[in-house]
């Protein structure tokens, strides 16, 4: 009786286990499990390929970014050089302007000196003219009588020497004033020539400043364009790096499963 009861209980337990395991066998057949494994492997493989492609794209984008940064650095170095050249040219221009101002002051001083020399020459000429006029207005024999009326030979010599000295003095002074006038005129012309040369240098300096300024503006434009390209490329590189990180996380999760 006890043996029969044990057999019935065992049968019921085995039947219960079989019944409970039957749904699992129906829902997880060997074929469906294999398909899931294959699908997981394919997804992992696809993720690895996409990651590899993204890493290649990252390398290309990094090279592009490096090239843009290098080119911008070269332009910035040129820009610094242009700015230094402009500062030097500005200093040169300022020096030229100072020289021009000084030269104009010298010319004005020479003009005053020239006018004074001409006035002195005219006064000397008037003095000689008056003296000659006085001599010619005297009777023709007045100087001859004065000479002949000399009490002695010494007085005679003194009178003739005096007349000769006055004539020589007048002629000498007139020649000196004429020479002074010529010298001042020559100096004024030389200063005018130097002023013309300085004004030409001033114009050249203005042109050079304009040329360098144009180079600076153009280079600045290029530098700004490179800055925009660098910013865009950096953003694209960050997106690629994020994509790579996402693929790595996906691969890791698949490996853990």
MARNULUM-712899 format. One line per 10 residues: their letters; for each residue x, y, z negated of N, C-alpha, C. Coordinates in nm, 3 decimals. Layout:
REM MARNULUM-712899
a = X Y Z X Y Z X Y Z; ...
REM end
This chain:
REM MARNULUM-712899
xxxxxxxxxx = 0.083 -0.119 0.000 0.000 0.000 0.000 0.087 0.124 0.000; 0.187 0.132 -0.086 0.280 0.245 -0.093 0.357 0.259 0.036; 0.399 0.145 0.098 0.476 0.151 0.221 0.390 0.206 0.332; 0.267 0.169 0.334 0.178 0.219 0.439 0.158 0.368 0.424; 0.142 0.416 0.303 0.124 0.559 0.279 0.247 0.638 0.321; 0.368 0.589 0.295 0.494 0.655 0.334 0.505 0.664 0.484; 0.464 0.561 0.550 0.472 0.560 0.697 0.379 0.664 0.755; 0.263 0.678 0.698 0.166 0.778 0.749 0.219 0.919 0.728; 0.277 0.942 0.612 0.332 1.077 0.583 0.445 1.110 0.678; 0.534 1.016 0.703 0.647 1.037 0.795 0.597 1.069 0.934
xxxxxxxxxx = 0.492 0.996 0.976 0.437 1.017 1.110 0.380 1.157 1.122; 0.309 1.199 1.014 0.248 1.332 1.017 0.357 1.440 1.023; 0.468 1.426 0.951 0.577 1.524 0.948 0.643 1.535 1.084; 0.670 1.416 1.145 0.736 1.416 1.276 0.647 1.480 1.379; 0.516 1.447 1.371 0.420 1.504 1.466 0.414 1.655 1.451; 0.417 1.701 1.327 0.412 1.845 1.301 0.534 1.914 1.359; 0.652 1.858 1.341 0.775 1.917 1.396 0.769 1.922 1.547; 0.718 1.818 1.608 0.710 1.810 1.753 0.616 1.918 1.806; 0.502 1.932 1.736 0.402 2.030 1.779 0.457 2.171 1.767; 0.528 2.200 1.656 0.585 2.335 1.635 0.696 2.366 1.734
xxxxxxxxxx = 0.770 2.268 1.774 0.882 2.291 1.866 0.837 2.298 2.009; 0.716 2.249 2.038 0.670 2.242 2.176 0.659 2.379 2.239; 0.603 2.486 2.174 0.596 2.619 2.238 0.732 2.675 2.272; 0.832 2.653 2.186 0.967 2.702 2.215 1.023 2.638 2.339; 0.997 2.512 2.353 1.048 2.442 2.471 0.980 2.492 2.595; 0.851 2.525 2.582 0.777 2.575 2.699 0.827 2.712 2.740; 0.852 2.805 2.640 0.890 2.943 2.669 1.040 2.957 2.698; 1.125 2.874 2.659 1.270 2.888 2.680 1.324 2.765 2.747; 1.286 2.749 2.872 1.336 2.635 2.948 1.481 2.658 2.986; 1.557 2.557 3.011 1.698 2.571 3.050 1.716 2.661 3.171
xxxxxxxxxx = 1.625 2.660 3.267 1.638 2.745 3.387 1.627 2.892 3.355; 1.530 2.929 3.270 1.512 3.071 3.238 1.629 3.123 3.154; 1.683 3.046 3.069 1.800 3.088 2.989 1.919 3.114 3.080; 1.940 3.028 3.178 2.051 3.045 3.273 2.033 3.171 3.356; 1.905 3.197 3.392 1.879 3.320 3.469 1.912 3.444 3.387; 1.876 3.439 3.259 1.906 3.552 3.172 2.056 3.573 3.158; 2.128 3.464 3.148 2.276 3.473 3.136 2.335 3.533 3.264; 2.287 3.484 3.379 2.337 3.535 3.507 2.305 3.683 3.523; 2.183 3.719 3.485 2.143 3.860 3.496 2.230 3.948 3.406; 2.257 3.900 3.288 2.342 3.976 3.195 2.483 3.991 3.251
xxxxxxxxxx = 2.534 3.882 3.312 2.668 3.887 3.371 2.671 3.985 3.488; 2.566 3.982 3.570 2.560 4.073 3.683 2.552 4.219 3.637; 2.473 4.242 3.534 2.463 4.379 3.480 2.596 4.425 3.423; 2.664 4.336 3.357 2.796 4.370 3.302 2.895 4.399 3.414; 2.892 4.313 3.517 2.981 4.332 3.631 2.952 4.464 3.701; 2.823 4.491 3.718 2.784 4.616 3.783 2.829 4.736 3.700; 2.814 4.727 3.569 2.857 4.835 3.481 3.008 4.855 3.488; 3.083 4.744 3.496 3.228 4.753 3.506 3.270 4.816 3.639; 3.199 4.778 3.748 3.230 4.838 3.878 3.199 4.987 3.878; 3.086 5.023 3.821 3.050 5.164 3.813 3.149 5.242 3.727
xxxxxxxxxx = 3.195 5.178 3.620 3.296 5.241 3.534 3.425 5.262 3.612; 3.465 5.161 3.688 3.588 5.171 3.767 3.576 5.282 3.870; 3.460 5.289 3.936 3.439 5.397 4.032 3.442 5.533 3.964; 3.382 5.539 3.847 3.381 5.666 3.773 3.522 5.705 3.731; 3.604 5.608 3.693 3.742 5.637 3.655 3.822 5.687 3.776; 3.794 5.629 3.894 3.860 5.679 4.016 3.817 5.823 4.045; 3.687 5.848 4.031 3.637 5.983 4.051 3.697 6.079 3.948; 3.715 6.029 3.827 3.775 6.112 3.722 3.918 6.150 3.758; 3.996 6.053 3.807 4.134 6.081 3.846 4.140 6.185 3.958; 4.051 6.169 4.057 4.048 6.264 4.167 4.010 6.404 4.117
xxxxxxxxxx = 3.910 6.408 4.030 3.866 6.537 3.978 3.972 6.601 3.890; 4.046 6.519 3.813 4.153 6.571 3.729 4.266 6.627 3.816; 4.298 6.556 3.925 4.399 6.607 4.018 4.355 6.739 4.080; 4.227 6.745 4.116 4.174 6.869 4.173 4.183 6.983 4.072; 4.149 6.952 3.947 4.157 7.054 3.841 4.301 7.099 3.819; 4.394 7.004 3.819 4.536 7.038 3.801 4.585 7.127 3.915; 4.543 7.095 4.037 4.585 7.174 4.152 4.528 7.315 4.145; 4.401 7.326 4.108 4.340 7.459 4.095 4.408 7.541 3.986; 4.439 7.475 3.874 4.506 7.546 3.763 4.645 7.593 3.805; 4.717 7.508 3.879 4.852 7.545 3.926 4.845 7.663 4.022
xxxxxxxxxx = 4.752 7.658 4.116 4.739 7.766 4.214 4.698 7.897 4.147; 4.609 7.886 4.048 4.571 8.007 3.976 4.689 8.063 3.896; 4.769 7.972 3.838 4.888 8.017 3.765 4.985 8.090 3.855; 5.001 8.041 3.978 5.088 8.107 4.075 5.037 8.246 4.108; 4.906 8.257 4.128 4.845 8.386 4.158 4.859 8.483 4.040; 4.845 8.431 3.919 4.860 8.517 3.801 5.003 8.569 3.789; 5.100 8.484 3.824 5.240 8.528 3.821 5.262 8.639 3.924; 5.204 8.622 4.044 5.213 8.725 4.146 5.145 8.853 4.100; 5.032 8.837 4.034 4.958 8.953 3.984 5.041 9.031 3.882; 5.109 8.960 3.793 5.197 9.027 3.696 5.309 9.102 3.766
xxxxxxxxxx = 5.364 9.038 3.870 5.471 9.102 3.947 5.421 9.228 4.016; 5.299 9.221 4.073 5.241 9.338 4.140 5.216 9.451 4.041; 5.168 9.416 3.923 5.142 9.518 3.820 5.272 9.587 3.778; 5.378 9.508 3.765 5.508 9.567 3.730 5.557 9.659 3.841; 5.539 9.615 3.967 5.581 9.698 4.080 5.502 9.828 4.084; 5.373 9.820 4.053 5.290 9.940 4.053 5.335 10.036 3.943; 5.369 9.982 3.826 5.418 10.068 3.718 5.548 10.137 3.759; 5.637 10.062 3.823 5.763 10.121 3.869 5.738 10.229 3.974; 5.645 10.203 4.065 5.614 10.300 4.170 5.547 10.424 4.111; 5.463 10.405 4.010 5.401 10.519 3.943 5.506 10.607 3.876
xxxxxxxxxx = 5.604 10.542 3.812 5.712 10.617 3.747 5.795 10.691 3.852; 5.820 10.624 3.965 5.895 10.686 4.075 5.818 10.807 4.129; 5.688 10.788 4.146 5.604 10.897 4.197 5.605 11.017 4.102; 5.595 10.989 3.974 5.597 11.097 3.875 5.729 11.172 3.878; 5.839 11.098 3.895 5.971 11.162 3.904 5.979 11.250 4.028; 5.926 11.199 4.141 5.927 11.277 4.264 5.846 11.405 4.248; 5.730 11.393 4.184 5.646 11.512 4.161 5.719 11.615 4.076; 5.791 11.569 3.974 5.870 11.660 3.891 5.980 11.728 3.972; 6.046 11.649 4.059 6.151 11.705 4.144 6.094 11.809 4.240; 5.975 11.781 4.292 5.910 11.876 4.384 5.879 12.007 4.311
xxxxxxxxxx = 5.827 11.994 4.190 5.797 12.115 4.111 5.924 12.196 4.084; 6.032 12.126 4.046 6.159 12.195 4.022 6.212 12.261 4.149; 6.200 12.188 4.261 6.249 12.242 4.388 6.171 12.365 4.430; 6.041 12.365 4.408 5.959 12.481 4.441 5.999 12.600 4.354; 6.030 12.573 4.228 6.076 12.681 4.140 6.208 12.738 4.191; 6.298 12.651 4.235 6.428 12.697 4.289 6.406 12.781 4.415; 6.315 12.737 4.499 6.287 12.811 4.623 6.231 12.949 4.591; 6.140 12.955 4.496 6.084 13.085 4.457 6.193 13.176 4.402; 6.284 13.118 4.323 6.395 13.198 4.269 6.485 13.248 4.380; 6.510 13.163 4.480 6.595 13.202 4.593 6.527 13.308 4.678
xxxxxxxxxx = 6.397 13.300 4.690 6.325 13.403 4.766 6.338 13.538 4.699; 6.328 13.538 4.565 6.346 13.663 4.491 6.488 13.714 4.508; 6.584 13.620 4.496 6.725 13.658 4.512 6.751 13.710 4.653; 6.690 13.647 4.752 6.708 13.690 4.891 6.651 13.829 4.913; 6.535 13.853 4.855 6.473 13.985 4.870 6.560 14.091 4.803; 6.615 14.058 4.687 6.704 14.152 4.619 6.828 14.180 4.702; 6.883 14.073 4.762 7.002 14.091 4.846 6.970 14.178 4.967; 6.853 14.156 5.026 6.814 14.237 5.143 6.792 14.382 5.102; 6.731 14.403 4.986 6.709 14.540 4.937 6.841 14.609 4.910; 6.937 14.536 4.848 7.069 14.593 4.820 7.141 14.628 4.950
xxxxxxxxxx = 7.129 14.538 5.048 7.191 14.563 5.179 7.133 14.689 5.242; 7.002 14.702 5.230 6.937 14.821 5.287 6.983 14.947 5.215; 6.995 14.941 5.082 7.040 15.057 5.004 7.183 15.094 5.041; 7.268 14.993 5.057 7.406 15.020 5.095 7.413 15.081 5.233; 7.328 15.031 5.320 7.324 15.085 5.456 7.277 15.231 5.454; 7.176 15.259 5.369 7.127 15.396 5.357 7.236 15.486 5.303; 7.311 15.437 5.203 7.420 15.516 5.144 7.526 15.549 5.248; 7.566 15.449 5.326 7.664 15.471 5.431 7.611 15.569 5.536; 7.483 15.549 5.567 7.421 15.634 5.668 7.421 15.780 5.623; 7.387 15.802 5.494 7.387 15.938 5.441 7.527 15.997 5.443
xxxxxxxxxx = 7.626 15.913 5.404 7.762 15.962 5.399 7.811 15.997 5.539; 7.782 15.909 5.634 7.822 15.938 5.773 7.749 16.061 5.827; 7.620 16.070 5.788 7.541 16.185 5.831 7.603 16.314 5.776; 7.647 16.306 5.651 7.709 16.423 5.589 7.837 16.461 5.663; 7.915 16.357 5.698 8.042 16.384 5.767 8.016 16.447 5.902; 7.920 16.389 5.975 7.893 16.441 6.110 7.822 16.576 6.108; 7.756 16.607 5.998 7.689 16.736 5.988 7.788 16.849 5.956; 7.906 16.814 5.909 8.008 16.914 5.881 8.069 16.962 6.013; 8.123 17.086 6.011 8.193 17.133 6.133 8.301 17.034 6.172; 8.326 17.030 6.299 8.418 16.929 6.348 8.557 16.941 6.287
xxxxxxxxxx = 8.594 17.061 6.253 8.728 17.080 6.200 8.730 17.091 6.048; 8.617 17.058 5.981 8.611 17.075 5.836 8.710 16.983 5.766; 8.706 16.851 5.802 8.800 16.757 5.739 8.943 16.785 5.782; 8.957 16.831 5.910 9.091 16.863 5.957 9.147 16.982 5.880; 9.062 17.084 5.856 9.107 17.200 5.777 9.142 17.160 5.635; 9.060 17.065 5.577 9.087 17.021 5.440 9.220 16.948 5.432; 9.249 16.873 5.537 9.377 16.800 5.537 9.493 16.895 5.558; 9.474 16.987 5.655 9.584 17.077 5.688 9.610 17.180 5.577; 9.506 17.202 5.498 9.521 17.302 5.391 9.586 17.244 5.266; 9.628 17.121 5.277 9.692 17.057 5.163 9.817 17.135 5.126
xxxxxxxxxx = 9.835 17.153 4.995 9.950 17.231 4.949 10.080 17.156 4.968; 10.074 17.025 4.962 10.197 16.947 4.980 10.162 16.814 5.045; 10.260 16.741 5.074 10.243 16.613 5.145 10.171 16.511 5.058; 10.193 16.517 4.930 10.128 16.423 4.838 9.978 16.446 4.837; 9.938 16.573 4.836 9.794 16.604 4.840 9.735 16.558 4.972; 9.812 16.578 5.078 9.768 16.533 5.211 9.741 16.382 5.212; 9.834 16.309 5.154 9.817 16.164 5.151 9.697 16.123 5.065; 9.681 16.193 4.955 9.569 16.160 4.866 9.436 16.182 4.935; 9.428 16.294 5.011 9.301 16.323 5.080 9.274 16.220 5.188; 9.371 16.187 5.265 9.352 16.088 5.373 9.323 15.950 5.315
xxxxxxxxxx = 9.393 15.918 5.206 9.367 15.788 5.142 9.225 15.782 5.087; 9.181 15.893 5.030 9.046 15.897 4.973 8.940 15.875 5.080; 8.957 15.947 5.193 8.861 15.931 5.302 8.863 15.788 5.355; 8.982 15.732 5.369 8.997 15.595 5.420 8.935 15.495 5.321; 8.962 15.516 5.193 8.910 15.425 5.092 8.757 15.425 5.088; 8.698 15.546 5.102 8.551 15.553 5.104 8.496 15.476 5.222; 8.559 15.494 5.336 8.512 15.424 5.457 8.529 15.273 5.443; 8.644 15.233 5.391 8.670 15.090 5.374 8.575 15.030 5.270; 8.550 15.105 5.162 8.460 15.056 5.058 8.319 15.034 5.113; 8.274 15.136 5.188 8.140 15.125 5.244 8.129 15.005 5.338
xxxxxxxxxx = 8.229 14.993 5.424 8.226 14.879 5.518 8.234 14.746 5.445; 8.323 14.740 5.343 8.339 14.615 5.268 8.213 14.577 5.192; 8.153 14.676 5.126 8.030 14.647 5.051 7.918 14.604 5.144; 7.909 14.670 5.257 7.804 14.634 5.352 7.824 14.491 5.403; 7.948 14.456 5.431 7.977 14.319 5.476 7.948 14.217 5.366; 7.982 14.254 5.242 7.954 14.164 5.129 7.804 14.139 5.114; 7.727 14.247 5.122 7.582 14.233 5.107 7.523 14.152 5.222; 7.578 14.176 5.341 7.530 14.098 5.455 7.561 13.949 5.435; 7.683 13.921 5.387 7.722 13.782 5.364 7.638 13.719 5.253; 7.611 13.797 5.149 7.526 13.746 5.040 7.387 13.712 5.092
xxxxxxxxxx = 7.335 13.800 5.178 7.203 13.775 5.237 7.204 13.646 5.319; 7.311 13.628 5.399 7.322 13.507 5.480 7.333 13.382 5.392; 7.412 13.393 5.285 7.428 13.279 5.195 7.295 13.242 5.128; 7.223 13.342 5.083 7.095 13.315 5.017 6.995 13.256 5.116; 6.995 13.309 5.238 6.906 13.254 5.342 6.939 13.108 5.371; 7.070 13.077 5.378 7.113 12.940 5.404 7.071 12.848 5.289; 7.087 12.897 5.166 7.048 12.817 5.049 6.898 12.795 5.047; 6.822 12.898 5.082 6.676 12.885 5.085 6.634 12.780 5.189; 6.699 12.783 5.306 6.668 12.684 5.410 6.702 12.542 5.362; 6.816 12.531 5.292 6.855 12.400 5.239 6.752 12.349 5.138
xxxxxxxxxx = 6.706 12.439 5.051 6.604 12.400 4.952 6.473 12.363 5.020; 6.437 12.435 5.125 6.316 12.403 5.199 6.327 12.265 5.263; 6.447 12.234 5.314 6.469 12.102 5.375 6.457 11.993 5.268; 6.518 12.016 5.152 6.509 11.918 5.044 6.365 11.901 4.997; 6.290 12.011 4.995 6.149 12.003 4.955 6.070 11.919 5.055; 6.099 11.938 5.184 6.031 11.858 5.287 6.061 11.710 5.269; 6.187 11.678 5.238 6.224 11.538 5.216 6.152 11.480 5.095; 6.143 11.560 4.988 6.073 11.514 4.867 5.925 11.492 4.894; 5.865 11.581 4.972 5.723 11.566 5.005 5.699 11.441 5.090; 5.796 11.410 5.177 5.786 11.286 5.255 5.795 11.164 5.163
xxxxxxxxxx = 5.887 11.171 5.065 5.897 11.062 4.967 5.770 11.049 4.885; 5.709 11.164 4.854 5.583 11.163 4.779 5.474 11.091 4.858; 5.465 11.121 4.987 5.365 11.055 5.071 5.391 10.905 5.082; 5.518 10.869 5.096 5.553 10.727 5.103 5.518 10.656 4.972; 5.542 10.723 4.860 5.511 10.663 4.731 5.360 10.644 4.715; 5.283 10.743 4.762 5.136 10.731 4.755 5.090 10.612 4.838; 5.147 10.596 4.958 5.112 10.483 5.044 5.150 10.351 4.979; 5.267 10.348 4.915 5.312 10.224 4.850 5.222 10.190 4.732; 5.182 10.291 4.657 5.089 10.266 4.546 4.957 10.210 4.597; 4.909 10.265 4.707 4.783 10.216 4.765 4.798 10.071 4.810
xxxxxxxxxx = 4.914 10.040 4.871 4.937 9.904 4.919 4.941 9.805 4.803; 5.015 9.840 4.698 5.027 9.750 4.582 4.891 9.736 4.512; 4.817 9.846 4.501 4.684 9.841 4.439 4.592 9.747 4.515; 4.600 9.753 4.648 4.518 9.662 4.731 4.556 9.516 4.706; 4.687 9.492 4.695 4.734 9.356 4.665 4.682 9.309 4.529; 4.685 9.399 4.431 4.638 9.364 4.297 4.489 9.330 4.300; 4.411 9.413 4.370 4.266 9.389 4.378 4.236 9.257 4.448; 4.307 9.231 4.559 4.286 9.106 4.633 4.324 8.986 4.549; 4.438 8.995 4.481 4.485 8.884 4.397 4.390 8.862 4.280; 4.340 8.970 4.222 4.241 8.958 4.114 4.117 8.884 4.160
xxxxxxxxxx = 4.074 8.915 4.282 3.956 8.847 4.338 3.982 8.697 4.349; 4.099 8.661 4.400 4.134 8.518 4.413 4.142 8.450 4.276; 4.201 8.519 4.179 4.213 8.463 4.044 4.075 8.435 3.986; 3.984 8.529 4.005 3.847 8.511 3.954 3.776 8.396 4.026; 3.801 8.384 4.156 3.741 8.273 4.231 3.794 8.139 4.179; 3.923 8.133 4.153 3.980 8.010 4.097 3.925 7.981 3.958; 3.901 8.086 3.882 3.843 8.066 3.748 3.706 8.001 3.758; 3.626 8.046 3.855 3.493 7.988 3.874 3.504 7.842 3.919; 3.598 7.815 4.011 3.617 7.677 4.058 3.667 7.586 3.946; 3.756 7.639 3.865 3.809 7.561 3.752 3.697 7.529 3.654
xxxxxxxxxx = 3.610 7.627 3.628 3.499 7.605 3.537 3.405 7.496 3.591; 3.372 7.506 3.719 3.283 7.406 3.780 3.347 7.267 3.778; 3.475 7.262 3.813 3.545 7.133 3.816 3.556 7.074 3.676; 3.579 7.157 3.575 3.586 7.109 3.437 3.451 7.051 3.393; 3.344 7.117 3.434 3.210 7.066 3.400 3.184 6.932 3.468; 3.224 6.922 3.594 3.206 6.795 3.667 3.289 6.684 3.604; 3.411 6.720 3.561 3.497 6.621 3.496 3.436 6.574 3.365; 3.377 6.664 3.290 3.312 6.628 3.163 3.195 6.534 3.188; 3.120 6.558 3.295 3.007 6.469 3.327 3.057 6.329 3.363; 3.167 6.324 3.438 3.223 6.192 3.475 3.272 6.119 3.350
xxxxxxxxxx = 3.338 6.191 3.261 3.387 6.129 3.137 3.271 6.079 3.052; 3.160 6.152 3.051 3.042 6.107 2.978 2.985 5.979 3.041; 2.986 5.977 3.174 2.937 5.857 3.244 3.023 5.736 3.210; 3.155 5.756 3.206 3.247 5.647 3.171 3.221 5.599 3.029; 3.200 5.693 2.937 3.173 5.657 2.798 3.043 5.577 2.787; 2.942 5.617 2.864 2.814 5.545 2.864 2.832 5.402 2.916; 2.912 5.386 3.023 2.935 5.253 3.080 3.013 5.165 2.982; 3.110 5.224 2.915 3.187 5.147 2.816 3.097 5.100 2.702; 3.007 5.187 2.659 2.914 5.149 2.552 2.821 5.037 2.599; 2.777 5.044 2.725 2.689 4.941 2.780 2.760 4.807 2.789
xxxxxxx = 2.883 4.810 2.837 2.963 4.687 2.849 2.987 4.625 2.712; 3.019 4.706 2.614 3.044 4.660 2.479 2.919 4.593 2.421; 2.805 4.657 2.444 2.678 4.602 2.394 2.648 4.468 2.459; 2.674 4.455 2.588 2.650 4.330 2.659 2.743 4.219 2.608; 2.870 4.257 2.581 2.964 4.159 2.530 2.923 4.109 2.392; 2.868 4.200 2.311 2.826 4.161 2.176 2.703 4.069 2.181; 2.615 4.090 2.280 2.499 4.006 2.295 2.538 3.866 2.340
REM end
